[in-house]
Amino acid sequence: MEWTREEFADAVTQHGGRMFRAARAVLDSDADAEDAVSQAVLQAWQSLDRLKNKGAVRPWLVKIAVNCAYAQRRRQGRVVYLDDLDREPAAPETARHDGLWEAVCALPAERRAVVALFYYEGLGVDEIARLLRVPRGTVKSRLSRARGQLKEMLQDQEGEYGTV
């Protein structure tokens, strides 16, 4: 099944936010996630002939974005951005998360990735396990631990998230 440039551009436009969220869940900065998404779009365009079912474009693009994000993370190693450092570090118990996404981004990378893929992208446990190349049980335990950690971070939050 042939894709036109316009169809591909529409798919990227429609699913670009999902690609970014998935890449951001793996990486530590918005700029790095944008780079990973750019790389993913290029790779997707170059391998578009492999996608036989146009209806599967969303998970296919998200998977490519996650793979590009992990590749970028391996190339970079551990990077600490000076702009992200506080002049005086806050004690962990005083850290405040003003929203659910900010709290998700504060999770350790492996938990952040499964939460973003499961809750924000709607992927199933088996699909996440294949994508991240980890056992199904690992995905379930990371989700469970992430839920507990998010509950602690957001327990004193009220409003749109309701009672946690």
C-alpha positions in Angstrom: 0.0 0.0 0.0 1.6 3.3 -1.1 1.7 6.4 1.0 1.7 9.9 -0.4 3.8 12.6 1.2 0.6 14.3 2.3 -0.7 11.2 4.1 2.6 10.7 5.9 2.7 14.4 6.9 -0.8 14.2 8.2 0.0 11.1 10.2 3.1 12.8 11.7 1.1 15.9 12.5 -1.7 13.9 14.1 0.6 11.7 16.2 3.5 14.0 16.8 2.4 14.9 20.3 2.2 11.2 21.2 5.7 10.7 19.7 7.0 13.6 21.8 5.4 12.3 25.0 6.8 8.8 24.5 10.3 10.2 23.7 10.1 12.6 26.7 9.2 9.8 29.0 12.6 8.2 28.1 14.7 11.3 27.9 15.4 14.0 30.5 14.7 17.2 28.5 12.3 18.5 25.9 15.1 19.4 23.5 16.4 15.8 23.6 12.8 14.5 23.0 12.4 16.8 20.0 15.7 15.5 18.6 14.5 11.9 19.0 11.2 12.7 17.4 12.9 14.3 14.4 15.1 11.3 14.0 12.0 9.0 14.3 10.2 11.0 11.6 13.2 10.5 9.3 13.4 6.8 10.1 9.7 6.4 9.6 9.8 8.1 6.2 12.8 5.9 5.1 11.0 2.7 6.2 7.5 3.6 5.3 7.2 0.8 2.8 7.4 -1.7 5.7 4.2 -0.4 7.2 1.5 -2.5 5.5 -1.5 -1.4 7.5 -2.2 2.3 7.5 -4.4 1.8 10.6 -1.4 0.8 12.6 0.5 4.0 12.0 0.1 5.4 15.5 1.7 2.6 17.5 4.3 2.2 14.7 5.4 5.9 14.9 5.4 5.8 18.8 7.5 2.7 18.7 10.1 4.3 16.4 10.1 7.4 18.6 10.8 5.3 21.7 13.5 3.4 20.0 15.2 6.6 18.8 14.9 8.0 22.3 16.6 5.0 23.8 19.3 5.1 21.1 19.9 8.8 21.9 20.1 8.0 25.6 22.7 5.3 25.0 24.8 7.7 22.9 24.6 10.5 25.4 25.2 8.5 28.6 24.1 10.3 31.7 23.8 14.1 31.0 23.0 16.7 33.7 21.9 20.0 32.3 23.2 22.9 34.3 20.0 24.9 33.7 18.1 22.1 35.4 20.1 22.3 38.6 18.9 24.4 41.5 21.5 26.6 43.2 20.5 25.1 46.5 19.1 21.6 46.2 15.7 21.1 47.8 15.1 18.3 50.2 13.2 15.5 48.6 10.2 15.8 50.9 9.8 19.5 49.9 9.7 18.9 46.2 6.4 20.0 44.8 4.7 18.7 41.6 2.2 21.1 40.2 0.6 18.7 37.8 0.3 15.1 36.9 2.6 15.3 33.8 5.2 17.1 35.8 5.0 14.3 38.5 5.3 11.7 35.8 8.4 13.4 34.4 9.9 13.4 37.8 9.7 9.5 38.0 12.8 7.5 37.3 13.2 6.9 33.5 12.1 3.2 33.5 8.9 4.0 35.5 8.3 7.2 33.5 8.5 5.3 30.2 5.9 2.6 31.2 3.5 5.2 32.7 3.6 7.3 29.5 3.2 4.4 27.2 0.4 2.8 29.2 -1.7 5.8 30.3 -0.9 8.4 27.8 -0.4 6.3 24.7 -2.9 3.5 25.5 -0.5 0.7 24.8 -1.0 -2.7 26.6 1.4 -4.4 28.9 2.4 -7.0 26.3 3.0 -4.3 23.7 5.1 -2.2 26.2 7.1 -5.3 27.1 7.9 -6.0 23.5 8.7 -2.3 22.8 11.0 -1.9 25.9 12.4 -5.4 25.5 11.6 -6.4 29.1 9.5 -9.2 30.6 5.8 -8.6 31.0 6.1 -8.9 34.8 8.7 -6.1 34.8 6.3 -3.8 33.1 3.6 -4.6 35.6 5.9 -4.1 38.6 7.2 -0.8 37.2 3.6 0.4 36.7 2.7 -0.6 40.2 5.7 1.1 41.7 5.1 4.2 39.6 1.5 4.4 40.8 2.6 4.3 44.4 5.3 6.9 43.8 2.8 9.2 42.0 0.3 8.8 44.8 2.9 9.9 47.3 3.9 12.9 45.1 0.3 14.0 44.5 -1.3 13.1 47.8 -1.5 16.7 49.0 -2.7 17.9 45.6 -6.4 18.7 45.2 -8.5 19.8 42.3 -8.7 18.3 38.9 -7.0 15.0 39.9 -9.5 14.4 42.7 -8.7 12.4 45.8 -5.6 10.2 45.3 
